Amino acid sequence: MPVTLDGQHLRIEDVVKIARHGAKVELAPAAIERVKTCRAMLERKISAHETMYGVNTGIGEFSEVVLSDEQVKQFQRYLIYNHA
């Protein structure tokens, strides 16, 4: 039986089911809508060239470095790969 993530009711037992027993994970419809809403907001801000830490700037000591559009794409891909 899959563990449904809704952003509000995750229990330690659910984490154990996923991490130790390989339970399937699914997102609740409301959680998917929140992700879509957040993504749309980020895309609007990126298009408007608003400065957002860790999105279109470096992180840590490079937080004052604003990235070009191409660098934003590369940096976000790097963050995902680096934390996978």
PyMOL Python script that loads the backbone (N, CA, C, O; Angstrom):
from pymol import cmd

cmd.read_pdbstr("""\
ATOM      1  N   MET A   1       0.847  -1.181   0.000  1.00  0.00           N
ATOM      2  CA  MET A   1       0.000   0.000   0.000  1.00  0.00           C
ATOM      3  C   MET A   1       0.890   1.242   0.000  1.00  0.00           C
ATOM      4  O   MET A   1       1.772   1.356   0.851  1.00  0.00           O
ATOM      5  N   PRO A   2       0.682   2.175  -0.932  1.00  0.00           N
ATOM      6  CA  PRO A   2       1.563   3.352  -1.006  1.00  0.00           C
ATOM      7  C   PRO A   2       1.349   4.312   0.160  1.00  0.00           C
ATOM      8  O   PRO A   2       0.284   4.355   0.776  1.00  0.00           O
ATOM      9  N   VAL A   3       2.393   5.076   0.439  1.00  0.00           N
ATOM     10  CA  VAL A   3       2.319   6.143   1.433  1.00  0.00           C
ATOM     11  C   VAL A   3       1.982   7.415   0.661  1.00  0.00           C
ATOM     12  O   VAL A   3       2.691   7.791  -0.273  1.00  0.00           O
ATOM     13  N   THR A   4       0.905   8.067   1.057  1.00  0.00           N
ATOM     14  CA  THR A   4       0.476   9.292   0.386  1.00  0.00           C
ATOM     15  C   THR A   4       0.999  10.497   1.149  1.00  0.00           C
ATOM     16  O   THR A   4       0.714  10.670   2.334  1.00  0.00           O
ATOM     17  N   LEU A   5       1.765  11.321   0.461  1.00  0.00           N
ATOM     18  CA  LEU A   5       2.315  12.529   1.070  1.00  0.00           C
ATOM     19  C   LEU A   5       1.390  13.699   0.775  1.00  0.00           C
ATOM     20  O   LEU A   5       1.089  14.002  -0.380  1.00  0.00           O
ATOM     21  N   ASP A   6       0.942  14.352   1.852  1.00  0.00           N
ATOM     22  CA  ASP A   6       0.052  15.497   1.682  1.00  0.00           C
ATOM     23  C   ASP A   6       0.636  16.782   2.246  1.00  0.00           C
ATOM     24  O   ASP A   6       0.004  17.836   2.187  1.00  0.00           O
ATOM     25  N   GLY A   7       1.857  16.692   2.800  1.00  0.00           N
ATOM     26  CA  GLY A   7       2.507  17.875   3.351  1.00  0.00           C
ATOM     27  C   GLY A   7       2.111  18.191   4.774  1.00  0.00           C
ATOM     28  O   GLY A   7       2.534  19.210   5.320  1.00  0.00           O
ATOM     29  N   GLN A   8       1.301  17.330   5.393  1.00  0.00           N
ATOM     30  CA  GLN A   8       0.825  17.624   6.737  1.00  0.00           C
ATOM     31  C   GLN A   8       0.855  16.440   7.695  1.00  0.00           C
ATOM     32  O   GLN A   8       0.960  16.643   8.905  1.00  0.00           O
ATOM     33  N   HIS A   9       0.768  15.229   7.198  1.00  0.00           N
ATOM     34  CA  HIS A   9       0.546  14.092   8.087  1.00  0.00           C
ATOM     35  C   HIS A   9       1.616  13.004   8.000  1.00  0.00           C
ATOM     36  O   HIS A   9       1.304  11.833   8.218  1.00  0.00           O
ATOM     37  N   LEU A  10       2.851  13.346   7.692  1.00  0.00           N
ATOM     38  CA  LEU A  10       3.913  12.347   7.606  1.00  0.00           C
ATOM     39  C   LEU A  10       4.306  11.887   9.005  1.00  0.00           C
ATOM     40  O   LEU A  10       4.617  12.701   9.874  1.00  0.00           O
ATOM     41  N   ARG A  11       4.288  10.576   9.210  1.00  0.00           N
ATOM     42  CA  ARG A  11       4.654   9.996  10.507  1.00  0.00           C
ATOM     43  C   ARG A  11       5.973   9.243  10.357  1.00  0.00           C
ATOM     44  O   ARG A  11       6.354   8.859   9.251  1.00  0.00           O
ATOM     45  N   ILE A  12       6.653   9.038  11.458  1.00  0.00           N
ATOM     46  CA  ILE A  12       7.921   8.295  11.423  1.00  0.00           C
ATOM     47  C   ILE A  12       7.684   6.889  10.872  1.00  0.00           C
ATOM     48  O   ILE A  12       8.548   6.337  10.191  1.00  0.00           O
ATOM     49  N   GLU A  13       6.534   6.317  11.159  1.00  0.00           N
ATOM     50  CA  GLU A  13       6.212   4.986  10.644  1.00  0.00           C
ATOM     51  C   GLU A  13       6.169   4.985   9.113  1.00  0.00           C
ATOM     52  O   GLU A  13       6.561   4.011   8.471  1.00  0.00           O
ATOM     53  N   ASP A  14       5.690   6.081   8.547  1.00  0.00           N
ATOM     54  CA  ASP A  14       5.658   6.202   7.085  1.00  0.00           C
ATOM     55  C   ASP A  14       7.067   6.271   6.511  1.00  0.00           C
ATOM     56  O   ASP A  14       7.361   5.654   5.488  1.00  0.00           O
ATOM     57  N   VAL A  15       7.931   7.022   7.173  1.00  0.00           N
ATOM     58  CA  VAL A  15       9.326   7.137   6.723  1.00  0.00           C
ATOM     59  C   VAL A  15       9.987   5.766   6.755  1.00  0.00           C
ATOM     60  O   VAL A  15      10.714   5.412   5.827  1.00  0.00           O
ATOM     61  N   VAL A  16       9.748   4.996   7.801  1.00  0.00           N
ATOM     62  CA  VAL A  16      10.316   3.645   7.912  1.00  0.00           C
ATOM     63  C   VAL A  16       9.786   2.759   6.789  1.00  0.00           C
ATOM     64  O   VAL A  16      10.553   2.017   6.175  1.00  0.00           O
ATOM     65  N   LYS A  17       8.491   2.825   6.514  1.00  0.00           N
ATOM     66  CA  LYS A  17       7.912   2.032   5.423  1.00  0.00           C
ATOM     67  C   LYS A  17       8.606   2.333   4.096  1.00  0.00           C
ATOM     68  O   LYS A  17       8.884   1.431   3.305  1.00  0.00           O
ATOM     69  N   ILE A  18       8.878   3.615   3.869  1.00  0.00           N
ATOM     70  CA  ILE A  18       9.499   4.031   2.612  1.00  0.00           C
ATOM     71  C   ILE A  18      10.976   3.657   2.582  1.00  0.00           C
ATOM     72  O   ILE A  18      11.442   3.011   1.644  1.00  0.00           O
ATOM     73  N   ALA A  19      11.708   4.069   3.616  1.00  0.00           N
ATOM     74  CA  ALA A  19      13.168   3.920   3.624  1.00  0.00           C
ATOM     75  C   ALA A  19      13.623   2.482   3.820  1.00  0.00           C
ATOM     76  O   ALA A  19      14.593   2.047   3.198  1.00  0.00           O
ATOM     77  N   ARG A  20      12.940   1.752   4.668  1.00  0.00           N
ATOM     78  CA  ARG A  20      13.411   0.400   4.997  1.00  0.00           C
ATOM     79  C   ARG A  20      12.666  -0.707   4.273  1.00  0.00           C
ATOM     80  O   ARG A  20      13.205  -1.794   4.070  1.00  0.00           O
ATOM     81  N   HIS A  21      11.441  -0.437   3.885  1.00  0.00           N
ATOM     82  CA  HIS A  21      10.625  -1.504   3.301  1.00  0.00           C
ATOM     83  C   HIS A  21      10.213  -1.219   1.862  1.00  0.00           C
ATOM     84  O   HIS A  21       9.459  -1.987   1.265  1.00  0.00           O
ATOM     85  N   GLY A  22      10.706  -0.120   1.309  1.00  0.00           N
ATOM     86  CA  GLY A  22      10.478   0.171  -0.103  1.00  0.00           C
ATOM     87  C   GLY A  22       9.047   0.492  -0.489  1.00  0.00           C
ATOM     88  O   GLY A  22       8.647   0.273  -1.632  1.00  0.00           O
ATOM     89  N   ALA A  23       8.270   1.010   0.457  1.00  0.00           N
ATOM     90  CA  ALA A  23       6.886   1.365   0.133  1.00  0.00           C
ATOM     91  C   ALA A  23       6.858   2.406  -0.989  1.00  0.00           C
ATOM     92  O   ALA A  23       7.699   3.303  -1.048  1.00  0.00           O
ATOM     93  N   LYS A  24       5.893   2.266  -1.853  1.00  0.00           N
ATOM     94  CA  LYS A  24       5.695   3.247  -2.921  1.00  0.00           C
ATOM     95  C   LYS A  24       5.213   4.553  -2.298  1.00  0.00           C
ATOM     96  O   LYS A  24       4.573   4.557  -1.247  1.00  0.00           O
ATOM     97  N   VAL A  25       5.532   5.660  -2.967  1.00  0.00           N
ATOM     98  CA  VAL A  25       5.142   6.986  -2.487  1.00  0.00           C
ATOM     99  C   VAL A  25       4.296   7.657  -3.561  1.00  0.00           C
ATOM    100  O   VAL A  25       4.604   7.590  -4.751  1.00  0.00           O
ATOM    101  N   GLU A  26       3.232   8.301  -3.118  1.00  0.00           N
ATOM    102  CA  GLU A  26       2.438   9.103  -4.046  1.00  0.00           C
ATOM    103  C   GLU A  26       2.113  10.434  -3.383  1.00  0.00           C
ATOM    104  O   GLU A  26       2.088  10.552  -2.158  1.00  0.00           O
ATOM    105  N   LEU A  27       1.868  11.421  -4.217  1.00  0.00           N
ATOM    106  CA  LEU A  27       1.499  12.743  -3.715  1.00  0.00           C
ATOM    107  C   LEU A  27      -0.014  12.895  -3.753  1.00  0.00           C
ATOM    108  O   LEU A  27      -0.669  12.500  -4.717  1.00  0.00           O
ATOM    109  N   ALA A  28      -0.552  13.469  -2.696  1.00  0.00           N
ATOM    110  CA  ALA A  28      -1.982  13.770  -2.657  1.00  0.00           C
ATOM    111  C   ALA A  28      -2.283  14.847  -3.694  1.00  0.00           C
ATOM    112  O   ALA A  28      -1.430  15.691  -3.967  1.00  0.00           O
ATOM    113  N   PRO A  29      -3.472  14.833  -4.271  1.00  0.00           N
ATOM    114  CA  PRO A  29      -3.821  15.861  -5.266  1.00  0.00           C
ATOM    115  C   PRO A  29      -3.599  17.288  -4.765  1.00  0.00           C
ATOM    116  O   PRO A  29      -3.127  18.136  -5.523  1.00  0.00           O
ATOM    117  N   ALA A  30      -3.926  17.565  -3.515  1.00  0.00           N
ATOM    118  CA  ALA A  30      -3.731  18.923  -2.980  1.00  0.00           C
ATOM    119  C   ALA A  30      -2.248  19.279  -2.931  1.00  0.00           C
ATOM    120  O   ALA A  30      -1.880  20.434  -3.148  1.00  0.00           O
ATOM    121  N   ALA A  31      -1.397  18.295  -2.646  1.00  0.00           N
ATOM    122  CA  ALA A  31       0.047  18.542  -2.611  1.00  0.00           C
ATOM    123  C   ALA A  31       0.564  18.852  -4.013  1.00  0.00           C
ATOM    124  O   ALA A  31       1.410  19.728  -4.189  1.00  0.00           O
ATOM    125  N   ILE A  32       0.056  18.138  -4.998  1.00  0.00           N
ATOM    126  CA  ILE A  32       0.458  18.393  -6.385  1.00  0.00           C
ATOM    127  C   ILE A  32       0.061  19.809  -6.793  1.00  0.00           C
ATOM    128  O   ILE A  32       0.834  20.501  -7.457  1.00  0.00           O
ATOM    129  N   GLU A  33      -1.115  20.238  -6.408  1.00  0.00           N
ATOM    130  CA  GLU A  33      -1.558  21.598  -6.728  1.00  0.00           C
ATOM    131  C   GLU A  33      -0.669  22.645  -6.064  1.00  0.00           C
ATOM    132  O   GLU A  33      -0.377  23.677  -6.668  1.00  0.00           O
ATOM    133  N   ARG A  34      -0.232  22.392  -4.821  1.00  0.00           N
ATOM    134  CA  ARG A  34       0.659  23.342  -4.144  1.00  0.00           C
ATOM    135  C   ARG A  34       2.005  23.416  -4.853  1.00  0.00           C
ATOM    136  O   ARG A  34       2.586  24.495  -4.970  1.00  0.00           O
ATOM    137  N   VAL A  35       2.507  22.271  -5.329  1.00  0.00           N
ATOM    138  CA  VAL A  35       3.765  22.263  -6.080  1.00  0.00           C
ATOM    139  C   VAL A  35       3.607  23.076  -7.367  1.00  0.00           C
ATOM    140  O   VAL A  35       4.477  23.876  -7.710  1.00  0.00           O
ATOM    141  N   LYS A  36       2.503  22.871  -8.072  1.00  0.00           N
ATOM    142  CA  LYS A  36       2.262  23.612  -9.316  1.00  0.00           C
ATOM    143  C   LYS A  36       2.163  25.113  -9.062  1.00  0.00           C
ATOM    144  O   LYS A  36       2.695  25.915  -9.830  1.00  0.00           O
ATOM    145  N   THR A  37       1.481  25.490  -7.982  1.00  0.00           N
ATOM    146  CA  THR A  37       1.341  26.906  -7.632  1.00  0.00           C
ATOM    147  C   THR A  37       2.699  27.516  -7.325  1.00  0.00           C
ATOM    148  O   THR A  37       3.007  28.618  -7.779  1.00  0.00           O
ATOM    149  N   CYS A  38       3.505  26.806  -6.559  1.00  0.00           N
ATOM    150  CA  CYS A  38       4.840  27.298  -6.201  1.00  0.00           C
ATOM    151  C   CYS A  38       5.724  27.402  -7.442  1.00  0.00           C
ATOM    152  O   CYS A  38       6.455  28.378  -7.607  1.00  0.00           O
ATOM    153  N   ARG A  39       5.656  26.403  -8.307  1.00  0.00           N
ATOM    154  CA  ARG A  39       6.468  26.450  -9.523  1.00  0.00           C
ATOM    155  C   ARG A  39       6.082  27.643 -10.392  1.00  0.00           C
ATOM    156  O   ARG A  39       6.952  28.329 -10.928  1.00  0.00           O
ATOM    157  N   ALA A  40       4.789  27.888 -10.531  1.00  0.00           N
ATOM    158  CA  ALA A  40       4.331  29.025 -11.338  1.00  0.00           C
ATOM    159  C   ALA A  40       4.849  30.335 -10.753  1.00  0.00           C
ATOM    160  O   ALA A  40       5.268  31.224 -11.495  1.00  0.00           O
ATOM    161  N   MET A  41       4.823  30.457  -9.430  1.00  0.00           N
ATOM    162  CA  MET A  41       5.334  31.663  -8.777  1.00  0.00           C
ATOM    163  C   MET A  41       6.830  31.819  -9.043  1.00  0.00           C
ATOM    164  O   MET A  41       7.295  32.911  -9.368  1.00  0.00           O
ATOM    165  N   LEU A  42       7.580  30.726  -8.906  1.00  0.00           N
ATOM    166  CA  LEU A  42       9.020  30.784  -9.172  1.00  0.00           C
ATOM    167  C   LEU A  42       9.299  31.175 -10.620  1.00  0.00           C
ATOM    168  O   LEU A  42      10.169  32.005 -10.882  1.00  0.00           O
ATOM    169  N   GLU A  43       8.572  30.588 -11.550  1.00  0.00           N
ATOM    170  CA  GLU A  43       8.790  30.903 -12.961  1.00  0.00           C
ATOM    171  C   GLU A  43       8.494  32.374 -13.254  1.00  0.00           C
ATOM    172  O   GLU A  43       9.206  33.005 -14.035  1.00  0.00           O
ATOM    173  N   ARG A  44       7.440  32.926 -12.627  1.00  0.00           N
ATOM    174  CA  ARG A  44       7.147  34.353 -12.812  1.00  0.00           C
ATOM    175  C   ARG A  44       8.290  35.206 -12.287  1.00  0.00           C
ATOM    176  O   ARG A  44       8.714  36.154 -12.947  1.00  0.00           O
ATOM    177  N   LYS A  45       8.791  34.872 -11.098  1.00  0.00           N
ATOM    178  CA  LYS A  45       9.868  35.659 -10.496  1.00  0.00           C
ATOM    179  C   LYS A  45      11.161  35.530 -11.304  1.00  0.00           C
ATOM    180  O   LYS A  45      11.894  36.506 -11.463  1.00  0.00           O
ATOM    181  N   ILE A  46      11.439  34.336 -11.810  1.00  0.00           N
ATOM    182  CA  ILE A  46      12.631  34.143 -12.640  1.00  0.00           C
ATOM    183  C   ILE A  46      12.503  34.963 -13.924  1.00  0.00           C
ATOM    184  O   ILE A  46      13.455  35.630 -14.332  1.00  0.00           O
ATOM    185  N   SER A  47      11.337  34.917 -14.559  1.00  0.00           N
ATOM    186  CA  SER A  47      11.112  35.695 -15.789  1.00  0.00           C
ATOM    187  C   SER A  47      11.263  37.190 -15.547  1.00  0.00           C
ATOM    188  O   SER A  47      11.711  37.926 -16.426  1.00  0.00           O
ATOM    189  N   ALA A  48      10.887  37.636 -14.344  1.00  0.00           N
ATOM    190  CA  ALA A  48      10.988  39.058 -13.994  1.00  0.00           C
ATOM    191  C   ALA A  48      12.383  39.422 -13.489  1.00  0.00           C
ATOM    192  O   ALA A  48      12.641  40.570 -13.130  1.00  0.00           O
ATOM    193  N   HIS A  49      13.275  38.440 -13.464  1.00  0.00           N
ATOM    194  CA  HIS A  49      14.653  38.614 -12.996  1.00  0.00           C
ATOM    195  C   HIS A  49      14.718  39.115 -11.553  1.00  0.00           C
ATOM    196  O   HIS A  49      15.603  39.893 -11.195  1.00  0.00           O
ATOM    197  N   GLU A  50      13.768  38.659 -10.727  1.00  0.00           N
ATOM    198  CA  GLU A  50      13.843  38.960  -9.294  1.00  0.00           C
ATOM    199  C   GLU A  50      14.952  38.105  -8.691  1.00  0.00           C
ATOM    200  O   GLU A  50      15.093  36.932  -9.036  1.00  0.00           O
ATOM    201  N   THR A  51      15.727  38.684  -7.804  1.00  0.00           N
ATOM    202  CA  THR A  51      16.816  37.955  -7.175  1.00  0.00           C
ATOM    203  C   THR A  51      16.265  37.096  -6.048  1.00  0.00           C
ATOM    204  O   THR A  51      15.609  37.592  -5.133  1.00  0.00           O
ATOM    205  N   MET A  52      16.548  35.779  -6.132  1.00  0.00           N
ATOM    206  CA  MET A  52      16.100  34.833  -5.112  1.00  0.00           C
ATOM    207  C   MET A  52      17.271  33.944  -4.718  1.00  0.00           C
ATOM    208  O   MET A  52      17.842  33.242  -5.553  1.00  0.00           O
ATOM    209  N   TYR A  53      17.616  33.981  -3.456  1.00  0.00           N
ATOM    210  CA  TYR A  53      18.743  33.209  -2.940  1.00  0.00           C
ATOM    211  C   TYR A  53      18.596  31.739  -3.325  1.00  0.00           C
ATOM    212  O   TYR A  53      17.549  31.128  -3.110  1.00  0.00           O
ATOM    213  N   GLY A  54      19.661  31.187  -3.897  1.00  0.00           N
ATOM    214  CA  GLY A  54      19.695  29.775  -4.229  1.00  0.00           C
ATOM    215  C   GLY A  54      18.897  29.385  -5.456  1.00  0.00           C
ATOM    216  O   GLY A  54      18.939  28.231  -5.883  1.00  0.00           O
ATOM    217  N   VAL A  55      18.176  30.326  -6.024  1.00  0.00           N
ATOM    218  CA  VAL A  55      17.438  30.060  -7.257  1.00  0.00           C
ATOM    219  C   VAL A  55      18.199  30.677  -8.418  1.00  0.00           C
ATOM    220  O   VAL A  55      18.571  29.985  -9.366  1.00  0.00           O
ATOM    221  N   ASN A  56      18.428  31.977  -8.340  1.00  0.00           N
ATOM    222  CA  ASN A  56      19.212  32.639  -9.385  1.00  0.00           C
ATOM    223  C   ASN A  56      20.411  33.387  -8.806  1.00  0.00           C
ATOM    224  O   ASN A  56      20.951  34.313  -9.411  1.00  0.00           O
ATOM    225  N   THR A  57      20.808  32.946  -7.602  1.00  0.00           N
ATOM    226  CA  THR A  57      22.084  33.388  -7.023  1.00  0.00           C
ATOM    227  C   THR A  57      22.836  32.142  -6.594  1.00  0.00           C
ATOM    228  O   THR A  57      22.266  31.055  -6.503  1.00  0.00           O
ATOM    229  N   GLY A  58      24.119  32.314  -6.332  1.00  0.00           N
ATOM    230  CA  GLY A  58      24.863  31.234  -5.728  1.00  0.00           C
ATOM    231  C   GLY A  58      24.386  31.051  -4.291  1.00  0.00           C
ATOM    232  O   GLY A  58      23.477  31.743  -3.833  1.00  0.00           O
ATOM    233  N   ILE A  59      25.007  30.116  -3.593  1.00  0.00           N
ATOM    234  CA  ILE A  59      24.662  29.888  -2.191  1.00  0.00           C
ATOM    235  C   ILE A  59      25.906  30.061  -1.332  1.00  0.00           C
ATOM    236  O   ILE A  59      27.031  30.032  -1.831  1.00  0.00           O
ATOM    237  N   GLY A  60      25.688  30.241  -0.038  1.00  0.00           N
ATOM    238  CA  GLY A  60      26.811  30.417   0.873  1.00  0.00           C
ATOM    239  C   GLY A  60      27.602  31.659   0.528  1.00  0.00           C
ATOM    240  O   GLY A  60      27.037  32.738   0.349  1.00  0.00           O
ATOM    241  N   GLU A  61      28.917  31.503   0.436  1.00  0.00           N
ATOM    242  CA  GLU A  61      29.772  32.659   0.160  1.00  0.00           C
ATOM    243  C   GLU A  61      29.531  33.252  -1.224  1.00  0.00           C
ATOM    244  O   GLU A  61      29.997  34.354  -1.513  1.00  0.00           O
ATOM    245  N   PHE A  62      28.810  32.536  -2.082  1.00  0.00           N
ATOM    246  CA  PHE A  62      28.510  33.032  -3.429  1.00  0.00           C
ATOM    247  C   PHE A  62      27.090  33.603  -3.536  1.00  0.00           C
ATOM    248  O   PHE A  62      26.566  33.776  -4.636  1.00  0.00           O
ATOM    249  N   SER A  63      26.482  33.889  -2.398  1.00  0.00           N
ATOM    250  CA  SER A  63      25.093  34.360  -2.399  1.00  0.00           C
ATOM    251  C   SER A  63      24.911  35.710  -3.079  1.00  0.00           C
ATOM    252  O   SER A  63      23.802  36.052  -3.491  1.00  0.00           O
ATOM    253  N   GLU A  64      25.980  36.475  -3.201  1.00  0.00           N
ATOM    254  CA  GLU A  64      25.890  37.784  -3.863  1.00  0.00           C
ATOM    255  C   GLU A  64      26.098  37.680  -5.372  1.00  0.00           C
ATOM    256  O   GLU A  64      25.974  38.676  -6.084  1.00  0.00           O
ATOM    257  N   VAL A  65      26.414  36.482  -5.863  1.00  0.00           N
ATOM    258  CA  VAL A  65      26.644  36.273  -7.292  1.00  0.00           C
ATOM    259  C   VAL A  65      25.309  35.971  -7.964  1.00  0.00           C
ATOM    260  O   VAL A  65      24.683  34.951  -7.676  1.00  0.00           O
ATOM    261  N   VAL A  66      24.873  36.857  -8.857  1.00  0.00           N
ATOM    262  CA  VAL A  66      23.628  36.650  -9.600  1.00  0.00           C
ATOM    263  C   VAL A  66      23.961  35.866 -10.864  1.00  0.00           C
ATOM    264  O   VAL A  66      24.886  36.214 -11.599  1.00  0.00           O
ATOM    265  N   LEU A  67      23.198  34.810 -11.107  1.00  0.00           N
ATOM    266  CA  LEU A  67      23.464  33.910 -12.222  1.00  0.00           C
ATOM    267  C   LEU A  67      22.716  34.342 -13.479  1.00  0.00           C
ATOM    268  O   LEU A  67      21.637  34.932 -13.409  1.00  0.00           O
ATOM    269  N   SER A  68      23.312  34.034 -14.631  1.00  0.00           N
ATOM    270  CA  SER A  68      22.637  34.269 -15.912  1.00  0.00           C
ATOM    271  C   SER A  68      21.532  33.219 -16.081  1.00  0.00           C
ATOM    272  O   SER A  68      21.473  32.246 -15.329  1.00  0.00           O
ATOM    273  N   ASP A  69      20.665  33.422 -17.066  1.00  0.00           N
ATOM    274  CA  ASP A  69      19.580  32.465 -17.308  1.00  0.00           C
ATOM    275  C   ASP A  69      20.124  31.057 -17.536  1.00  0.00           C
ATOM    276  O   ASP A  69      19.586  30.091 -16.994  1.00  0.00           O
ATOM    277  N   GLU A  70      21.176  30.932 -18.326  1.00  0.00           N
ATOM    278  CA  GLU A  70      21.762  29.615 -18.589  1.00  0.00           C
ATOM    279  C   GLU A  70      22.381  29.039 -17.320  1.00  0.00           C
ATOM    280  O   GLU A  70      22.259  27.841 -17.064  1.00  0.00           O
ATOM    281  N   GLN A  71      23.037  29.868 -16.529  1.00  0.00           N
ATOM    282  CA  GLN A  71      23.621  29.399 -15.275  1.00  0.00           C
ATOM    283  C   GLN A  71      22.548  28.942 -14.293  1.00  0.00           C
ATOM    284  O   GLN A  71      22.763  27.993 -13.539  1.00  0.00           O
ATOM    285  N   VAL A  72      21.392  29.611 -14.295  1.00  0.00           N
ATOM    286  CA  VAL A  72      20.286  29.197 -13.419  1.00  0.00           C
ATOM    287  C   VAL A  72      19.888  27.762 -13.751  1.00  0.00           C
ATOM    288  O   VAL A  72      19.734  26.939 -12.849  1.00  0.00           O
ATOM    289  N   LYS A  73      19.721  27.459 -15.034  1.00  0.00           N
ATOM    290  CA  LYS A  73      19.345  26.102 -15.447  1.00  0.00           C
ATOM    291  C   LYS A  73      20.391  25.092 -14.998  1.00  0.00           C
ATOM    292  O   LYS A  73      20.053  24.045 -14.446  1.00  0.00           O
ATOM    293  N   GLN A  74      21.662  25.405 -15.236  1.00  0.00           N
ATOM    294  CA  GLN A  74      22.739  24.491 -14.858  1.00  0.00           C
ATOM    295  C   GLN A  74      22.821  24.323 -13.346  1.00  0.00           C
ATOM    296  O   GLN A  74      22.997  23.210 -12.850  1.00  0.00           O
ATOM    297  N   PHE A  75      22.692  25.425 -12.615  1.00  0.00           N
ATOM    298  CA  PHE A  75      22.811  25.392 -11.161  1.00  0.00           C
ATOM    299  C   PHE A  75      21.677  24.587 -10.538  1.00  0.00           C
ATOM    300  O   PHE A  75      21.916  23.799  -9.623  1.00  0.00           O
ATOM    301  N   GLN A  76      20.456  24.768 -11.014  1.00  0.00           N
ATOM    302  CA  GLN A  76      19.331  24.021 -10.457  1.00  0.00           C
ATOM    303  C   GLN A  76      19.474  22.528 -10.745  1.00  0.00           C
ATOM    304  O   GLN A  76      19.153  21.702  -9.892  1.00  0.00           O
ATOM    305  N   ARG A  77      19.947  22.179 -11.930  1.00  0.00           N
ATOM    306  CA  ARG A  77      20.203  20.775 -12.261  1.00  0.00           C
ATOM    307  C   ARG A  77      21.285  20.217 -11.341  1.00  0.00           C
ATOM    308  O   ARG A  77      21.162  19.104 -10.829  1.00  0.00           O
ATOM    309  N   TYR A  78      22.339  20.992 -11.135  1.00  0.00           N
ATOM    310  CA  TYR A  78      23.426  20.583 -10.246  1.00  0.00           C
ATOM    311  C   TYR A  78      22.899  20.317  -8.836  1.00  0.00           C
ATOM    312  O   TYR A  78      23.255  19.311  -8.222  1.00  0.00           O
ATOM    313  N   LEU A  79      22.055  21.209  -8.321  1.00  0.00           N
ATOM    314  CA  LEU A  79      21.521  21.035  -6.967  1.00  0.00           C
ATOM    315  C   LEU A  79      20.748  19.729  -6.839  1.00  0.00           C
ATOM    316  O   LEU A  79      20.879  19.015  -5.845  1.00  0.00           O
ATOM    317  N   ILE A  80      19.942  19.422  -7.851  1.00  0.00           N
ATOM    318  CA  ILE A  80      19.170  18.173  -7.812  1.00  0.00           C
ATOM    319  C   ILE A  80      20.106  16.977  -7.851  1.00  0.00           C
ATOM    320  O   ILE A  80      19.972  16.065  -7.036  1.00  0.00           O
ATOM    321  N   TYR A  81      21.044  16.963  -8.778  1.00  0.00           N
ATOM    322  CA  TYR A  81      21.966  15.833  -8.892  1.00  0.00           C
ATOM    323  C   TYR A  81      22.830  15.691  -7.650  1.00  0.00           C
ATOM    324  O   TYR A  81      23.109  14.576  -7.207  1.00  0.00           O
ATOM    325  N   ASN A  82      23.250  16.806  -7.092  1.00  0.00           N
ATOM    326  CA  ASN A  82      24.134  16.786  -5.932  1.00  0.00           C
ATOM    327  C   ASN A  82      23.435  16.257  -4.686  1.00  0.00           C
ATOM    328  O   ASN A  82      24.083  15.698  -3.801  1.00  0.00           O
ATOM    329  N   HIS A  83      22.125  16.427  -4.610  1.00  0.00           N
ATOM    330  CA  HIS A  83      21.391  16.010  -3.416  1.00  0.00           C
ATOM    331  C   HIS A  83      20.583  14.731  -3.628  1.00  0.00           C
ATOM    332  O   HIS A  83      19.831  14.313  -2.749  1.00  0.00           O
ATOM    333  N   ALA A  84      20.743  14.115  -4.798  1.00  0.00           N
ATOM    334  CA  ALA A  84      19.984  12.883  -5.072  1.00  0.00           C
ATOM    335  C   ALA A  84      20.645  11.680  -4.432  1.00  0.00           C
ATOM    336  O   ALA A  84      20.146  10.562  -4.558  1.00  0.00           O
TER     337      ALA A  84
END
""", "prot")
cmd.dss("prot")
cmd.show_as("cartoon", "prot")
cmd.util.cbc("prot")
cmd.orient("prot")
